[in-house]
Amino acid sequence: KLNSMNLLIYMAPIAVVFLLPATLIMEENVVGITLALARDDVKIIWYLLFNSALAYFVNLTNFLVTKHTNALTLQVWHTSAF
C-alpha cells in the first residue's frame, strides 16, 4: 500500500537525482561556496539541516492533508483562498 510516508520515501531520492545535477550546473561553484561558509560559520550546517527537515515536514503535511480530505477539496480551497 502506498501511504504518505512511502510516497515521500520514493519521491525524495528521485528529486535529488534530478535537482542535484541541475543545481551543480546552474549554480556557479555552489559546493565551494557552501564549504567556505561552513568553515567561517558552522551554523550554516544547522540551517541547511533545519531547512531540509522543514521541507520534509511540509511535504508530509501536504500528503496527509490530501489523504484526509481529497485532491479536489484541496484545489478548490487553494483557488478560493487567492
N, C-alpha and C positions, 0 to 999 in steps of 0.2 A: 504494500500500500504506500502511495506517495503522499506523505503528510508534509506540513510546512517545514519541519526540520530537515527531512530527507531532501526536499526540493532545494533548500538552501545549501545543503552539503554538496549536491550535484552541480548547482549553478556557480558556486564560488570558484572552484578551480578553472572552469571554463572561462569565467570572467577574467581571471588572472592571465590565462593563456592568450586571450585576445588583447587585453588592455596593457599588459606589461611591455610587449614589443612596441606598441603604439606610443607609449609614454617614453620609452628609451629613444625612439626615433624622433618624436616631435619635440621633446624637451631636451634642450642642449645641456649636456654634462650634468644631468639630474643626480646621478649616483655620486659624483664628486662633490657637488654642492651639498647634498644631504650628509655625506660623511664629514665634510668641513664644518657644517652646522653642528653635527653631533659631537665633534671634537671640542668646539667652542662652548656648547651648552648641552649637557646631557638630557635636559628636559625635553628636547625635540623628540627623543625616542619615546618618551611617555606620551607626548602629544600625538605622535603617529599611532601608537598602540590604542590610545583613547579614541582617536578618530576611526580606526578600524573597528573597534568594539561597538562604537556608536552606529556605524554603518550597518554592522551585522544586526543589531537590535532594531534598527529602523526597518530593514528588510523583513526580519522575522515578524515584527508587529504588522507590517503591511500584509504579509501572507496570512497571519492569524485573523486579521480583520476581514479579509476577503473570504476566508474559510467560514467564519461565523456569520457573516451576512451573505453576500454573494457579489460577484463582479459587477453586475448591473446596478445594484444599490450603491456600491462604492462610486461608480462612474456618475450616476445621477447626483449623488451628494457633492462630488467634486465640481460638476458642472453648475449646480445651483449655488454653490458657495462662492463662485467667482462670477 
